[in-house]
Amino acid sequence: TTKDYWMNMQAVTAYLRKVSEQNPSASYYNVNILKYQVSSNGIQSTPLNLATYWKCTSCTTDVRLDYKYNPEAISVPAVLSNIQVAVPVDGGVSHMQSIPPAVWNSGQMKALWKLSSISEKSENGGSGSLRAKFDLSDGPSNPTTVAVQ
């Protein structure tokens, strides 16, 4: 279903004028123009199916993320490229080991994997796992939501 939307430019202009008066030195302003929600038919609607497993103790956290390419979710199956997976881990991470290699960002307390591409022609038909073990100084960790882009 398609829908048409119109923007009230006078309201946008008035809002921008108001926020610029509140913070005149800002170089830009973020404005929420449209909020939306996408409905789906569950996991069969997503091009990349994910399952995350956490094992948290006071000294270590083990995380495994299994992924599988789902060509049925796309009308014309295509390569998924430049995929980034961010896994937040709290508990004072002092050391990380991961397969495949990931980067630990201590400022954001996240492990980041970068995958160049996934398709049904990839190794194992586009399925695989990301694994990491985190040594903690202030555990246990709390399992959190994983971000995939």
N, C-alpha and C positions, 0 to 999 in steps of 0.2 A: 504494500500500500504506500502510495506517495502522498505527501501533504505539502501544501504551500504555506509559507510563513512570511509575514511582513514585519519590518522593524520600524518602530516609532523613533525616527531620527531626532525629533525634538526632545524626547525623553533621554536619549543617549547623550545628546549635546549638553542638556541640562545637568545630567549626572557627571559627565566629564568636567564640566565647569566647576561643579561642587567639589569633586575630589582634587582638582588642580588648585583650588583655593585652600584646601586643607593641607596640601603638601606641594607647594609651588616649586620645590627644587627637584622633584622626581623627574626622571628622564622619560618614563612611560607609566601607563596605568593599565592594570588588568581589569577587564570588564567581562562579566558573565553575560553572554548574549543569548545562549541557548543551552538549556539543560535537557538531556534526553536519557532514556533508558531503552536498551535493546532487549527484546524478548527472544528466547531461543527454545529449541526443542531438546535441551539438555546436551549431553556430551557428544551426541552425533552431529551437533551443529558447529562444533569447534574444529578448526583445521589442525590444532595441535592439542592432543589429549595429554593431561598431566596427572600424576599421582605423586604425592610427597609423603615421605616417611621420616619421622623424627625419633631419635633415642636420646633422651636428656638425662644426664647424671650430674652430680655436683662438680665433677672434674672435667667431663667431656660432653660434647654434643655431636652426634652423628646425624647427617642429613643425606637422604637419597631422593632424587627427583627423577622419576621415570617419565619419558615422553614418547609419544607415538604420533607420527604424521597420519592425518585422516583425510584422504583425498575426497571422500564422499561429501565432506562439508563445503566443498568449493565447486561451483558449477563447471569450471574448467580447471582441473588440477594444475597447480603451479608450484614453483619452488618457493618455500618460505626462506627469506634471506635476512641477514644481519639481525639475528635473534639474540636478545640479551636477557639473561635470567639473573635476577637479584634476590638473594636470600638474606634477610636480616637475622642476625644472631646476637642476642644479648648475653650477659653473664661474664663479661670481661674476657674476651677472646685474646689469648696470648700467642697462639700459634694455629695455623691452618694447614692441612694437607688435603689435596683435592685431585680427583680424576674425573674428567680431563682437568688440566690446570685452570684455576680460577684466580682472580685478584681479590685480596682482602682490603677493603677500604675501612680503616679503623675510625675515621671521622664519622662516617655514616653507619658504621657497624654492620656492613653488608659484604657478602661474598658475591662476586660478579663473574658470570661465565658469558663468553661471547661465542656464538656458533655462527659460522658463515652462511650455511644453508642446510635445509632439511627438505627432502622430497621422498616420494616412493622409490626413487632410484638411488637414494642414499644407502649407506651401509645398513644392514638389517631392516630394509624397507622403510627407513625413516624413524626407527625406534632406537632408543638408547637410554642411558642413565647418566646423571651428574651426581657425584658423590663427594662428600667432604667430612672431615673430622676436625673438630675445633677443640683445642685445649683451653680450659677456662680458669680464670683466677677468682671469679665471683659467681660460680654457678649455683644452681642449674639454670640453663636457658629456658625460655618459654617459646614453644612452637608459634610461628607467626605466618602471615600470608606471604606467599612468594609472588614476586612480580615478574611477568614475562612480557617483553615487547618485541 
